Amino acid sequence: MPLKSFNLKIHNQISSFNKTIKVDPDKSLSIRSFLIGSISHDISKVNNILESEDVFSTINCLRKLGVTIKKKKAGSYLIYGKGLGSLFAKKNLDLNFGNSGTLARLLIGILSTTPEIEVKLRGDHSLSKRSMQKLINLMSEFGAYFIPKNKFNFPLKLISTDMPVGINYNAGVSAQLKSAVIFAGLNSFGNTKIFESKRSRDHTENLLARNPQAIKITNVKKKLITISGKKYLNPLTISIPGDPSSAAFFTALTLLNKNSTLKITNVGLNPTRIGFYQLLKKFGAKISFQNLKKSNNEISGNVIVRSSLMKPIKASKEFYVKSTDEYPILFVIAALTKGISVFRGIDDLANKESNRVKEMQKILKQIGIKSISTKNMIKIYGKNFKNKKNNMIKVPNLGDHRICMSATILSLITGVKTNIRNFETVYTSSPSFLKIIKILGGKFEIKK
């Protein structure tokens, strides 16, 4: 059931705070848990699942494909695994991925090598604008077909291959494409080999690690993931930690706000996801991690943040892969930090829910922050911001949760009046976002 549309209005600057919060569970792990549970054997048990629109889209798609999923209580689910190659679809079944690029790419990876699959694929307005060309090319190597030919945006039709054979793949910065290849390889004949020179998110590998018969990882000069197809997969038992990408927005709010301290409990601190925190610490941010623990090869702990006097940020392309989702809020921090900040290796930001470079430039320009961008780089001329009476931030309907959240933080720090259209899109990843803003003392108005 689609969420009711609403706009968010902000009129006031936030006051200082000293709080402890808990952010929404990790979206990447939540989606992967359901997908892996569905192709494993026996019953997988997942707790503290993110109950957001993207995760509900995952559950709905899997149920359409014959997977039994039972909710025990809020955030706690049982997934009755069907085993590899056992998902079933009536001919021309319609699968709707909603706003989730993660779900789209990963489930297409599973279905491409599942026998006798012929399904229609679609997403919402935002997802339908995103190119799936790289994914389609990869799944075609396994033997899957996509109709119409040479069309790379949803809606599409997928016809799986009945005789999938493993491939060799040189992975880039996209963890979603890497995961799609892993999933396709799990039900292919022979081995699939993935060579990874740049380390991207490894949640999929971590969750599958209890299956050494199906996945083997070696690290010599670069990481090699070897998938042995057609193997038995053991069920999952997992409790999902908080999402570090959701935590990033409250981290930024604390860093930029005067005399403020924040403790965020039980946050996922996977080394491939903490580039945002590492980068900011390098340029003066007072951020520390405490009470670290490890479960299912995933590290989690508490994040402690204090108000900080930041230096201009210089982000090399190496940081992008570990902080992909956080770049819009990094641009906000750069805008409010005196000096020139430079971000390189950002060309992939054009193919997110929106073109995140251009849209953030438009927002910053509305309050007089200068920026210059090329295809692969942006310079932001940050300054000590002083609000003027005629300042106003207007964010159109972009269907991009990260842009909406970044604009909210910018408004709360500067006190600039802001109107964000179709703010409901934030519920795809962070349904507790506004509740937490309220806990921290932020004031806003919802206009339906």
N, C-alpha and C positions, 0 to 999 in steps of 0.2 A: 504493500500500500504506500503510494508516494506521500512524502511529507508535505504538509501545508506550507506554502510559501510565506516568508515574512522578511521584512527589512529591519536592519539594526541601526539605531541612531545613538550617537554618543555626543555629549555636550561638555563633559567635565574631565579635567585632569584627575588622575588617581592620586591618593595620598600615600604616604609612607606606610609600610606594613612589615610585620614580623610573623610569619605564618608557617604552618606545616600542611601540605596538601598531598593528595594521591591522584595521579592522572589516569586517564582511560587506559585500558590494557592495549598491548601492542597489536596493531592491525596486521602487520606482515605475518607475525606468528599465528594470529587467530585464523586468518584465511588459510595459511599453509597447513595448520593442524587439521582442519576439516577435510582438505583435499587429500592429505596423506592418510588420514584415518579411513577415508572412503575406499582407497585402493589397497589398504592393508587387510590382513585377516583378523578375525575375532573383533572384540569390542574395544575401541579407543575411548579413553576418558580424558576430557579436557575441562579445566576449571579456569575461572577468571577470564572468560572469553570476552572480547570487545563486542558488545551488542549495539552495533551501528549499522547503517544502511548497507555499506559494502559487505559486511559479514552476513547480513540477512540475505543479500543477493547470492552469496556463496551457498548458503543453506538451501535456498529455493532452487538453485540450479542443480545441486546434488540430489535433492529429493525428486526432481523431475527425471533424473537419470537412474532412479531406482534405489537410492541409498536411504536407509532408515536412520534418522537422526532424532533422538529423544532429549528433550530438555528436562533435567532433574530439578533445577532451581535456577534463579537468576545467575547467568554467567557459567553455568555448569551443564555440560552436554555429554551424551553417549553417542558414539558413531559406530554403527554396525557395518564393519568393513566388508566389502564384496570381493576383495582381491583384485590383482592386476587383470585388466582386459575384461572385467565383468560389468562395467557400467553399461546400461542399456537405454536406447532412445528409440521411441516410435519415429518412423520416417517423417522428416520435416518438423520435428520437435523444435519449438522456439525457445532459445535460451537468452535471457536478458541479464547482462552483466552490470546494469545500472551505470554507476560512475567509476567502477573499479577496473583500472588497467591491470592491476595485479591478478585479479580473478580471471579476466579475459585471457591474458597471456598464459597463465599457468594451467587453467582448465583446458584451453586449446591444446597445450602440450600433452595433457593426459589423453584427450579425445582423439588426437591425430593418429595415435597408434593403437587405439581400442577398436577391435573389429566391428564392422557393420554399423558404423555411426554415420548418419546423414542428418545434420542439424542446421537450423538457421541461427545465426549469431547476431545479436544487436546490443546496443548500449544506449545510454542517455545522450542528450544533445552534445554534451562536452566530450564524452568518450568517442562518439561517432566522428569527431573532428580529428582524432589522433591516428596517425599512420601506423598500420600494422604490417608494413612491408617487410621489415627484417624478420618478424615472426613467421610470416607466410613463407618467405624464402627458406627459412630453416625447417619448417614442418614439411615443406615440399620435398626437401632432401630425404626425409623419412618415408615419403611416398603419399602424403596426404594431398588432397585437391581442394582448391578454394574457388568458388564461383560467385560473381563473374570473374573471368580471368583478367589480370592486370588492374583489378580494383583492390585498394588496400585500406579502405575504411569500412566500418560497419554501416549498414547491414551486409552480411556475407553469408554464404553457405559453405559448410565444411563437410567434405566426404573423406572419411578416414581410410587408411590403408589396411588391408588384411594381412599383408606380408611386410611389416616394417623391419628395416635393417639398420643397425646402429651406425652412427656417423662420427666424424671427427669435427670438433668445433673450437675455433680460437675465440674465446670469450672476450668481450669488450667491457664497458663499464656497467652494462645493464644486468642486474641480478635477476630481473624478471625473465629476460631471454635465456640466461643461463639455467634458471629453474625450469623453464619450459622444455629445454633440451634434456635436462635430467629426467623430467617426468615422461617425456616421449621415449627416452632411452630405456626406462625401466620395463617397458612392455615390448621392446624390439628384440629381434634375434641378434645374437652376438654382443659385442661391446660397443658402447658409446664413450668416446674420449673427449674430455673438455680441458683445453689448455688455457690457464688463466694467468696472464702476466700482471694484470691489475686486479687487486683483491676487491671484489664487490661483496655485497651482503651474502652471508653464508647460512642463513636460517634453514634453507632447504636441506643442505648438507648436514647441518647439526641435527635436525629432526630425524633424518634417515640414518644417522650414524650407528644406531643400534641394529642395523642390517648390513654387517660386513660382507655377507654373501652377495649383496646387490650394489654396494658402493664402496669404493676404495679411494683414499686420498693420499697422494704423495707430494711432498714438497722438496724439490731439489733446486734447480735454477728458477723454476716457476711451478705453480700449483697445477697438478694433474688430477682430475677427477675421472675415475674409470667406473662406468655403470655397466654391470652385467645384467642383461635383460632376462625377463621371465622368471625371476626369483620370488620366493615367498617373502612377504613383508610383515614384520611383527607389529602389533598394535602399539599405539602411543598412550602414555600417561603423562600429562603435562599441566602445569599451572602457569598461565601467561603473566609475565611481568608488565609493568607500565611502559607505555610507548615513549621512547626517547625523543621522537619527533614532536609529539604533543607536549612533552616537558620543555622542549626548546623555547616555546612561545612564552611560558611563564618564567623561564630562565632570563630571556631577553627583557621582559617587563621588570624583573628585579634588578638586573644589571644597570638599566637605564634610569630607574627610579631612585630618588634620593633617600638615604637612610633606611634602606629596606633589606630584609633577610628572608630567605625562603628555604625550607627543607622539603624536598620531593621524595617520597618514600617508594621503595621497591620499583625502581626504574630499570628497564632492560639496558645493559651497558655492554652489549656485544661490541668487540673492537672494530667491527666493520660499520658500526652505526654512530660512533661518538666523535666523528670528525668535527662537528659543530662545536663541541665542548673543548676539544684539543686546540682548535683554531683560536677560539676566543681567549683561552688561557694564555696562549702565546702572545696575545696583544693586550694583556692587562686585566682580564676578567678574573674575579675571585670566585672560582668554582672548585669544589672538591668532591670526591666520591668516598663514601663510607659504607661499612658493613657489607662488603662484597661477598657474594656466594655464587655457586655454580650448580645448575640443574639442567639436564638434557643438553649439555654442552653450551648452554647460554648463561652468561654472567649477568647478575643484577645487583643493585645496591641503592643507597640513598644519594641524592644529589643535593649538595649544600651550595647556595648562591648568595652573594652579598653585593650590594651596590658597588659599582666600580667606575674608575676613571679610565676609559678605554683609549687605546692608540688606534690610528687608522689600520684597517685590516688589509693584509696582502695575502691573498689566497691563491696558491699555485693550483694547476689543474689536478694535482695529486689529491687535493682535499675534496674534490667534487664527488668522487665515488663513495666517500664515507659520510657525506652530509647533503646528499641530493635534495631531500625534502625541505631542508632548512634554509636554502638560499634566499627565498623571499624575506624571511625574518632577519637574515644576515644583512640584507640590503637596508632594512630599517635601522639596524644597529649602526651600520656604516654612515647612514644619512645624518644621524644624531651624534656622531663622533667627529670632532673637528679634524680636518685633514682629508687627504685623498686616499680612498680605499680602492683596491683593485682586485677583481675576481677573474680568474682565467679558467679555460677549459669548460665553459658553460653552454656550449652549443646545444646540448640535449635538453636544456630548459625550454626550448621552443616547442617541444613535443610533449608537454605535460598537459594538465587539465586546461591550461591556457598557455599562451606564450608568456612565461613568468618574468622574463627580462623586460619585455615591452610594457606589460601591464604594471609592473612595479615602478618602472620609469614614469609612467603616466601619473601614478599616485604621488610619487615624490615631487614631480614637477608642480602639482597642485599646491604644494606648500613651499615652493621656491627652492627645492633642492636640485642642483644641476647634476646630470649624469651623461656619460657618453658611452655608447656600446658598439661593438662589432659583433660578428657572428659568434665569436668565441671568447669575448672579454667585455667587462663593464667597469668603468671608472665612476665612482660616486664621490662628489665633492661635499663632504660632510661639514656641518657647522654647528655652533652653539645656537640652537633654535630658539627664536622668540616669536610667540604667537601674535598674530595681528587679527584685529576684529573681523576683517573680511576673508580670512582663511577658511577654506572649506574643502573637505575631502569627499569626493563622490566615487563610489565603486559600482560599476554596472553589473549586470547579471553575467558572470563569467563561468559559473559552475565550478569554481576553483576554491576549495576549502582553505588552502594555504594562503592564498591572496587575501581572503576575507579575514583570517585570523591575524595576519601581518598588519593589515590596515587597522584592526581593532587595537593592537598593541601600540601602533604609531599614534593613534588618536588619544589613547589613555595617557601616554607619556607627554604629549605636546599640549593636550587640551583643545586641539583643533576640532571643531564641529564636523561630524562625519555621518554620512548616510551610506550604508552598505546594502545593496539590493540582493535579494534571494540568499540571505544568510543561512537558510536551512541546509545549504550544501555542506556546512561544517559538520553536520551530524553524520556524514559518510565516514568520518574518521575520529571525531572527538565530540561525542554527544554531551559530555560534561563541561565543555569549554566555558560556556556562559555561567554555569553554576560556580565554577572555580573563580572566574573573574569577580563574581559577586562576593565570594568568600574573602577575596583579597581587597575588597572595598571599591571595586570599579562600579560605576553607575552607567546604565544604558537604558534604552527604551526600545521595546519591540513593537513594530508597526505591521499589522497584518493587512 
